[in-house]
C-alpha cells in the first residue's frame, strides 16, 4: 500500500507499508519530525532543517530563520528514528520545556551542567 500525505504546507510525503498499522507507525514518526509549520517561540514560518556533525556526534535541528530559535531532535536507541526533544531530560522525570521544546539562545543566559 502507498499513501501520499501533505504533512505541512510545504511538504508532501509518500509512505509505503504492508498494511494500515505500518502506514500509521511511519506517518507518526514522520509527522513528529516534518509536521512543523511554525516556530513555537515567535510563530514565524521561515524554517529550515539542519544537521551538524561534531566529534562523530550527529545533531539534527529545525531552525527558525526569523528569530533563531531551534527545536532539537533526539535519536531513538533501537529504531534510530528521530523525535523532537520537548523535555529537559530523557525519561519520565524530565520537565517539559517552554514553547514545546523550541529554544532561543541568549548570549546572556548562563547554563549549568
JOMOVEN-V507539 format. One record per residue. N is the residue number from 0. RES is the residue in one letter. PHI is phi as a letter, one per 40 degrees, with the letter a starting at -180 (999 if undefined). OMEGA is omega as a letter, one per 30 degrees, with the letter a starting at -180 (* if undefined). D_FIRST is the distance of its C-alpha to the first C-alpha in Angstrom with 2 decimals. Layout:
n->[N N]
res->[RES RES]
phi->[PHI PHI]
omega->[OMEGA OMEGA]
d_first->[D_FIRST D_FIRST]
This chain:
n->[0 1 2 3 4 5 6 7 8 9 10 11 12 13 14 15 16 17 18 19 20 21 22 23 24 25 26 27 28 29 30 31 32 33 34 35 36 37 38 39 40 41 42 43 44 45 46 47 48 49 50 51 52 53 54 55 56 57 58 59 60 61 62 63 64 65 66 67 68 69 70 71 72 73 74 75 76 77 78 79 80 81 82 83 84 85 86 87 88 89 90 91 92 93 94 95 96 97 98 99 100 101 102 103 104 105 106 107 108 109 110 111 112]
res->[X X X X X X X X X X X X X X X X X X X X X X X X X X X X X X X X X X X X X X X X X X X X X X X X X X X X X X X X X X X X X X X X X X X X X X X X X X X X X X X X X X X X X X X X X X X X X X X X X X X X X X X X X X X X X X X X X]
phi->[999 b b b a c c a d b b b b b b b a c a c c c c c c c c d c c c c c b c c b a c c c b g c b c b a c b b b b b f g b b b b a b b c c c b g c b b c b c b c c c c g c c a c c b b c a c h c c c b c c c f f g c b b c b c c c b b b c]
omega->[l l l a l a l a a a l a l a l l a l a a l l a l l l l a a l l a a a a l l l l l a a l a a a l l a l l l l l l l a l a a l a l l a a l l l l a l l l l a a a a l l l l l a l a l l l a a a l l l l l l l l a l a l a l a l a l l *]
d_first->[0.00 3.79 6.84 10.45 13.14 16.86 18.06 21.70 23.81 23.70 20.17 16.74 13.95 10.45 8.33 5.65 5.43 5.81 6.59 8.19 11.05 9.68 8.25 11.74 13.59 12.43 13.19 16.48 17.57 16.89 18.59 21.55 22.14 21.21 21.68 25.41 26.99 30.61 33.13 34.25 37.76 38.66 35.75 35.52 32.33 33.31 31.12 30.23 28.50 30.82 30.92 34.24 35.40 38.78 40.28 36.93 35.48 32.47 32.48 29.61 30.62 29.96 33.28 34.79 36.77 38.90 40.40 39.39 37.69 34.85 32.07 31.78 28.65 29.00 27.01 25.97 27.78 25.18 21.79 23.48 21.43 23.54 24.85 27.46 30.92 32.31 35.05 38.19 37.66 34.90 34.76 35.82 39.31 38.12 39.00 36.68 37.60 38.70 36.46 33.29 33.94 34.95 38.18 40.78 43.22 46.87 49.46 51.89 49.67 50.64 48.16 49.12 47.80]
